[in-house]
């Protein structure tokens, strides 16, 4: 029996094991095979190298939306020649197709059900092409810093069931994407504001914007957040302030942000924007309240800021373990306690996962009441909500421009190991109730 005469269901089963490169080769064998495989070729688009979802991009607990073993990775050859250009070349090609043959472009874009991409600063085409993916159900974007304003025009993506937006996503894009659908079942957000250089920099790469009101003697300013050796990357807030939330089907919510360190943790002088934190937490509060009736699983991750020199001084594990007071967790915990423990609030909530929280465990992995995170876990136990606290990781950033990258697009950072703590990993269990 040849492929040309094989039953369709057999062919479909075979092609699920093929890489995108092999699938392209298969489409060229004959017209019948081409018709069957083309739909699969465009169904799931992964614009990064093998290992991306096994690296810092993905948590293991709770399980990810799609298992990394089921991802259709591109071959690694392109990275050797072009570095991070998977997304750039893909969207450039689609944009060229749209210019030459609108009908063909619409046909191709409508076949895409899942899109996962690392969006670089020069990937400008993605934003005006995004509304054309009318059948998109899964959208995952990890953004590198993009210094330009963008505008998205087009019909909403009403079929979206899972959205993941990580790092530097333009605020207008985040708002448009989240307002596109009322069918959302799972949402993962880790949004970063534009980087800002500290006031000690001789040649600042990122001056504060006038609307950020960073000054010394004005009202409502945040001057102190820039007056130090290192400025911790800021979480993005005020994105969903005026937006009507439609999260009536949401059962899983993951929220991630940088946070400040305990004062005694690091040798360097770090500065943190409390205004940015308050703005981000206000957005988180709105998301939580909008999903309060259906939310079953809540995952919260805070990543203490660490300039890249800390890797040579402490190492990631030691740096995280030194955050014993939970200074960076306090504001978030206060917000959570205000809304989660009201009578009748969050009736469906069953599981909470904490990453990067100081919980002061004992030998039985029971949290202490001496830290904000530990007290929060103990209150969850009284509500009969299970909670696990795991080690997490830091926000490592480059101290001159104060930029960070939260996932390795090429999959190189799959897992860290500390020579002094070889058994400690990102998901090492610290406490549970």
C-alpha positions as MATLAB code, in Angstrom:
seq = 'XXXXXXXXXXXXXXXXXXXXXXXXXXXXXXXXXXXXXXXXXXXXXXXXXXXXXXXXXXXXXXXXXXXXXXXXXXXXXXXXXXXXXXXXXXXXXXXXXXXXXXXXXXXXXXXXXXXXXXXXXXXXXXXXXXXXXXXXXXXXXXXXXXXXXXXXXXXXXXXXXXXXXXXXXXXXXXXXXXXXXXXXXXXXXXXXXXXXXXXXXXXXXXXXXXXXXXXXXXXXXXXXXXXXXXXXXXXXXXXXXXXXXXXXXXXXXXXXXXXXXXXXXXXXXXXXXXXXXXXXXXXXXXXXXXXXXXXXXXXXXXXXXXXXXXXXXXXXXXXXXXXXXXXXXXXXXXXXXXXXXXXXXXXXXXXXXXXXXXXXXXXXXXXXXXXXXXXXXXXXXXXXXXXXXXXXXXXXXXXXXXXXXXXXXXXXXXXXXXXXXXXXXXXXXXXXX';
ca = [
       0.000    0.000    0.000;
       1.389    3.406   -0.998;
       0.643    6.795    0.518;
      -1.320    7.646   -2.603;
      -3.787    4.830   -1.887;
      -3.730    4.855    1.925;
      -6.904    5.770    3.842;
      -7.135    9.415    4.889;
      -7.236    8.603    8.610;
      -3.993    6.627    8.307;
      -2.262    9.516    6.552;
      -3.477   11.997    9.157;
      -2.114    9.769   11.927;
       1.260    9.522   10.172;
       1.674   13.253    9.653;
       1.127   14.002   13.348;
       4.631   12.587   13.927;
       6.330   14.684   11.255;
       8.257   17.904   11.730;
       7.151   20.966    9.738;
      10.122   20.474    7.390;
       9.188   16.845    6.684;
       5.556   17.819    6.271;
       6.482   20.336    3.582;
       8.410   17.656    1.727;
       5.437   15.318    1.946;
       3.071   17.871    0.424;
       5.150   17.748   -2.756;
       4.666   14.027   -3.385;
       1.260   14.110   -5.091;
      -1.909   16.171   -5.352;
      -3.942   13.958   -2.998;
      -1.328   14.043   -0.253;
      -0.942   17.784   -0.755;
      -4.651   18.356   -0.118;
      -4.560   16.330    3.099;
      -1.308   17.620    4.562;
      -1.723   21.315    3.751;
      -4.418   21.691    6.399;
      -2.137   20.162    9.028;
       0.849   22.201    7.878;
      -0.874   25.495    8.654;
      -2.933   24.382   11.649;
      -0.260   24.838   14.342;
       2.466   27.446   13.828;
       5.469   27.408   16.210;
       7.969   30.174   15.392;
      10.938   29.266   17.565;
      13.379   26.428   18.067;
      13.046   23.091   19.814;
      13.236   23.475   23.578;
      11.428   26.804   23.871;
       8.500   25.360   25.810;
      10.792   23.235   27.957;
      12.775   26.329   28.920;
      11.765   29.222   31.154;
       8.710   29.807   28.988;
       6.681   27.025   30.572;
       5.674   25.747   33.992;
       5.332   22.043   34.733;
       3.027   22.498   37.731;
       0.225   22.835   36.867;
       0.577   21.119   33.471;
       0.817   23.430   30.431;
      -2.064   23.915   28.024;
      -0.207   21.896   25.384;
       2.428   19.340   26.311;
       5.876   20.286   24.921;
       6.119   16.801   23.418;
       3.183   17.644   21.149;
       4.652   20.882   19.818;
       5.573   21.090   16.132;
       9.012   22.635   16.411;
      10.929   24.092   13.519;
      14.347   22.698   12.695;
      17.322   24.420   14.307;
      19.115   25.215   11.059;
      17.539   28.628   10.652;
      18.819   29.822   14.013;
      22.395   29.108   13.013;
      22.131   31.514   10.099;
      19.596   34.147   11.111;
      19.369   34.084   14.904;
      15.827   35.007   15.993;
      14.196   35.460   12.580;
      11.576   32.719   12.499;
       8.770   35.181   13.209;
      10.228   37.943   11.050;
      10.472   35.780    7.945;
       7.081   34.164    8.485;
       5.138   37.403    8.838;
       7.134   39.072    6.066;
       6.149   36.233    3.743;
       2.503   36.497    4.774;
       2.561   40.245    4.255;
       4.007   39.788    0.764;
       1.319   37.205   -0.015;
      -1.364   39.625    1.165;
      -0.016   42.316   -1.152;
       0.118   40.022   -4.199;
      -2.890   37.757   -3.681;
      -5.459   38.778   -1.063;
      -7.628   35.719   -1.672;
      -4.704   33.334   -1.141;
      -3.666   35.170    2.022;
      -7.162   34.937    3.536;
      -7.273   31.226    2.697;
      -3.933   30.545    4.384;
      -4.566   32.707    7.465;
      -7.947   31.090    8.081;
      -6.285   27.661    8.375;
      -4.219   28.634   11.422;
      -5.723   27.386   14.690;
      -2.703   27.867   16.956;
       0.050   30.502   16.734;
       3.071   30.708   19.044;
       5.762   33.267   18.236;
       8.641   35.240   19.669;
       7.985   38.794   18.486;
      11.113   40.869   17.922;
      11.404   44.640   17.791;
      11.302   44.589   13.980;
       8.332   42.218   13.583;
       5.942   45.039   12.755;
       3.823   43.019   10.309;
       2.328   40.737   12.944;
       0.108   43.425   14.428;
      -1.823   44.367   11.290;
      -1.961   40.736   10.106;
      -3.255   39.321   13.389;
      -6.986   40.064   12.781;
      -6.813   37.935    9.617;
      -6.346   34.724   11.640;
     -10.106   34.402   11.959;
     -10.147   30.783   13.175;
      -7.383   31.208   15.746;
      -8.073   29.369   19.003;
      -4.653   29.517   20.687;
      -2.354   32.559   20.704;
       1.005   32.655   22.507;
       3.323   35.642   22.108;
       6.626   36.379   23.828;
       7.641   39.950   23.037;
      11.051   41.515   22.923;
      11.118   45.258   23.632;
       9.235   47.098   20.876;
       9.827   50.885   20.987;
       7.027   51.917   18.610;
       3.314   52.560   19.004;
       1.034   50.132   17.201;
      -2.615   50.047   16.206;
      -4.665   46.960   15.381;
      -7.707   47.259   13.151;
      -9.921   44.400   12.127;
     -12.520   41.938   13.352;
     -11.988   40.374   16.792;
     -10.623   36.857   17.195;
     -13.815   35.429   18.655;
     -12.661   31.786   18.720;
      -9.713   32.320   21.075;
      -9.782   29.840   23.971;
      -6.229   30.269   25.251;
      -4.137   33.446   25.336;
      -0.572   33.723   26.596;
       1.202   37.092   26.474;
       4.690   37.283   27.944;
       7.208   40.125   28.395;
       7.166   43.217   26.146;
       3.789   43.160   24.408;
       2.585   46.602   23.206;
      -0.268   47.742   25.490;
      -2.581   48.376   22.526;
      -2.001   44.807   21.322;
      -2.625   43.278   24.755;
      -5.857   45.225   25.118;
      -7.110   44.345   21.624;
      -6.275   40.653   21.990;
      -7.952   40.269   25.366;
     -11.071   42.125   24.225;
     -11.391   39.937   21.118;
     -13.102   36.938   22.672;
     -15.741   35.921   25.171;
     -14.842   32.230   24.842;
     -11.572   32.412   26.798;
     -10.940   29.376   29.011;
      -7.296   29.903   29.960;
      -5.288   33.129   30.259;
      -1.579   33.562   31.020;
      -0.165   37.075   31.378;
       3.313   38.310   32.254;
       3.441   41.839   30.821;
       6.401   44.203   31.136;
       6.398   47.975   30.792;
       8.969   49.738   28.641;
      12.448   49.773   30.224;
      13.674   52.991   31.849;
      17.331   53.840   32.462;
      18.460   55.013   35.893;
      19.418   58.633   36.540;
      23.088   57.688   36.981;
      23.496   56.491   33.381;
      25.850   58.672   31.326;
      24.089   57.838   28.070;
      20.570   56.621   28.937;
      19.088   54.293   26.337;
      15.545   54.769   27.613;
      14.579   58.214   28.859;
      11.403   58.442   30.966;
       8.394   59.612   28.978;
       6.687   62.879   30.024;
       3.491   61.031   30.934;
       5.452   58.802   33.325;
       6.000   61.873   35.526;
       9.406   60.798   36.735;
      10.782   63.922   38.425;
      12.291   65.129   41.687;
       9.978   67.782   43.079;
       6.596   67.252   41.416;
       3.449   65.668   42.759;
       2.648   62.051   41.857;
       6.204   61.252   40.791;
       8.284   58.119   41.102;
      11.770   59.629   41.148;
      13.090   57.210   43.746;
      12.579   54.234   41.457;
      15.391   55.482   39.198;
      17.801   56.673   41.887;
      19.985   53.598   42.265;
      22.585   51.394   40.625;
      20.022   49.071   39.050;
      16.396   49.642   38.045;
      14.267   46.488   38.195;
      12.104   46.026   35.070;
       8.576   47.276   35.664;
       5.332   45.327   35.315;
       2.876   46.769   32.827;
      -0.291   48.265   34.268;
      -3.228   50.494   33.308;
      -3.889   48.281   30.275;
      -7.351   47.025   31.176;
      -8.525   49.966   33.309;
     -11.216   51.161   30.900;
     -11.899   47.800   29.283;
     -15.082   45.832   29.774;
     -14.056   42.382   30.979;
     -15.741   39.280   29.522;
     -14.200   36.285   31.296;
     -17.298   34.273   32.136;
     -15.729   31.008   30.866;
     -12.249   31.405   32.356;
     -11.152   28.495   34.553;
      -7.347   28.925   34.579;
      -5.475   32.184   35.221;
      -1.686   32.667   35.367;
      -0.267   36.067   36.335;
       3.447   36.915   36.455;
       5.403   40.071   37.258;
       8.848   41.207   38.434;
       9.078   42.231   42.071;
      11.467   43.964   44.437;
      13.989   42.098   46.566;
      14.327   41.938   50.304;
      16.581   44.885   51.287;
      19.335   42.604   52.612;
      19.355   40.166   49.690;
      21.743   41.786   47.208;
      25.023   43.673   47.335;
      23.828   46.166   44.716;
      21.402   49.075   45.203;
      18.159   48.186   43.441;
      15.259   50.501   42.779;
      11.656   49.478   42.233;
       8.656   51.413   40.935;
       5.846   51.140   43.474;
       3.584   53.101   41.109;
       4.078   50.533   38.339;
       3.373   47.739   40.817;
       0.150   49.400   41.975;
      -1.006   49.894   38.374;
      -0.302   46.256   37.488;
      -2.074   44.961   40.588;
      -5.108   47.087   39.748;
      -5.284   45.296   36.388;
      -4.844   41.919   38.062;
      -7.639   42.746   40.477;
      -9.995   43.454   37.583;
      -9.067   40.187   35.876;
      -9.626   38.211   39.063;
     -12.996   39.783   39.784;
     -14.142   39.298   36.181;
     -13.390   35.566   36.413;
     -14.398   35.063   40.041;
     -17.438   32.861   39.379;
     -15.701   30.282   37.166;
     -12.003   30.373   38.133;
     -10.720   26.967   39.275;
      -6.919   27.287   39.049;
      -4.892   30.385   39.937;
      -1.130   30.543   39.304;
       0.834   33.521   40.624;
       4.506   34.089   39.881;
       6.720   36.881   41.179;
      10.283   37.140   39.931;
      12.664   39.212   42.097;
      14.839   41.544   40.045;
      18.519   40.605   39.715;
      21.139   42.364   37.622;
      23.088   39.835   35.569;
      26.204   40.237   37.750;
      24.317   38.462   40.541;
      24.763   35.204   38.653;
      28.500   35.378   39.378;
      27.990   36.406   43.017;
      25.117   34.273   44.288;
      23.588   32.236   41.511;
      19.860   32.115   40.933;
      18.867   29.551   43.561;
      20.836   31.172   46.367;
      19.506   34.601   45.397;
      15.917   33.363   45.581;
      16.418   31.521   48.861;
      17.835   34.693   50.413;
      14.492   36.418   49.840;
      13.197   35.227   53.205;
      11.055   38.195   54.238;
       8.811   38.292   51.189;
       9.071   42.066   50.775;
       8.130   41.834   47.111;
       5.094   39.653   47.858;
       3.410   41.958   50.364;
       1.397   44.251   48.055;
       0.119   41.344   45.952;
      -0.907   39.310   48.998;
      -2.772   42.279   50.462;
      -4.743   42.671   47.240;
      -5.525   38.956   47.101;
      -6.678   38.808   50.708;
      -9.017   41.713   50.094;
     -10.964   39.944   47.334;
     -10.444   36.185   47.783;
     -11.674   35.811   51.341;
     -14.990   37.612   51.078;
     -18.020   35.466   51.900;
     -19.058   33.553   48.779;
     -16.171   34.880   46.666;
     -14.552   32.608   44.073;
     -16.853   29.617   44.655;
     -15.112   27.424   42.044;
     -11.505   28.042   43.140;
      -9.797   24.750   44.017;
      -6.059   25.157   43.344;
      -3.518   27.946   43.836;
       0.151   27.762   42.824;
       2.733   30.280   44.039;
       6.146   30.790   42.424;
       8.777   33.105   43.883;
       7.006   33.607   47.227;
       8.786   33.513   50.579;
       6.691   31.130   52.683;
       9.011   30.143   55.548;
       8.444   26.386   55.393;
       9.236   23.885   58.137;
      10.450   20.289   57.718;
       6.891   19.138   56.999;
       6.590   21.716   54.175;
       4.074   23.730   56.180;
       4.154   27.497   55.544;
       5.003   29.952   58.297;
       2.750   32.804   59.381;
       5.795   35.098   59.562;
       5.761   35.987   55.846;
       2.951   37.414   53.679;
       3.066   34.355   51.417;
       2.976   31.924   54.318;
      -0.002   33.660   55.931;
      -1.821   33.658   52.599;
      -1.325   29.906   52.231;
      -2.642   29.258   55.729;
      -5.782   31.265   54.987;
      -6.298   29.288   51.778;
      -6.138   26.090   53.810;
      -8.968   27.338   56.032;
     -10.987   27.894   52.873;
     -10.200   24.329   51.781;
      -8.289   25.528   48.724;
      -5.121   23.526   48.013;
      -1.967   25.576   47.533;
       1.617   24.768   46.558;
       4.553   27.164   46.794;
       7.473   26.452   44.474;
      10.896   28.039   44.133;
      10.370   30.055   40.927;
      13.043   32.151   39.265;
      14.361   35.677   39.091;
      14.035   38.538   36.620;
      17.595   38.711   35.356;
      18.227   41.967   33.517;
      21.038   43.887   31.873;
      21.811   46.841   34.121;
      22.701   49.461   31.515;
      19.441   49.405   29.569;
      17.408   47.578   32.245;
      15.908   45.168   29.712;
      15.133   41.512   30.330;
      14.136   38.385   28.433;
      11.737   35.988   30.104;
      12.146   32.981   27.824;
      14.815   31.556   25.561;
      13.403   31.524   22.039;
      16.127   29.098   20.958;
      15.566   26.746   23.904;
      19.066   27.138   25.337;
      17.935   27.911   28.901;
      16.031   24.698   29.537;
      16.814   24.414   33.225;
      19.248   26.011   35.607;
      21.453   24.186   38.088;
      23.184   25.800   41.038;
      26.484   24.174   41.968;
      25.734   24.699   45.671;
      22.102   23.561   45.350;
      22.163   20.968   42.531;
      18.783   19.478   43.451;
      16.907   22.786   43.426;
      14.916   23.590   40.301;
      12.341   26.155   39.336;
       9.462   23.904   40.361;
      11.046   22.574   43.578;
       8.276   22.330   46.165;
       8.798   24.713   49.085;
       5.512   24.344   50.996;
       1.983   23.017   50.573;
      -1.386   23.119   52.287;
];
